[in-house]
Amino acid sequence: MPEVEIKIGGRGFEVSCQAGEEHYLHSAAKMLDDEAQVLAAQIGRLPEARMLLMAGLMLADKTAGVEDRLTEMTAQLEELQAENERLRNQPAPEPQRVEVPVMPQGVTEALAEVAARAEALAGQVDDKLRQE
């Protein structure tokens, strides 16, 4: 087991850990040291046991808050998953009927004939205007 030296509240400690877990130990020690530094700044020098106890309690309080928030978020996630499942299992909505009006047969021919007459009249008017 590797021996790792950590510093908490300005004091050094030799701690053993599993091989390969040194990084986790240093991270945890830094969190504890950060809390100990806050205590030292607020209260001043404390006996080692009291400093570690207080710093540990402060971290436990933060952890409890994170766990509460995680529990809330897990409950929200479960509600969303249940709603998602309900919506997936819901039958598909009935298709809407869309009606497209159809022009009666012959209207197209009649409109084409009117357009042709209008063009012919426009041509006649144009010819008369050129003659004048």
Order of alpha helices (4+ residues) and beta strands (2+ residues): beta-beta-alpha-alpha-alpha
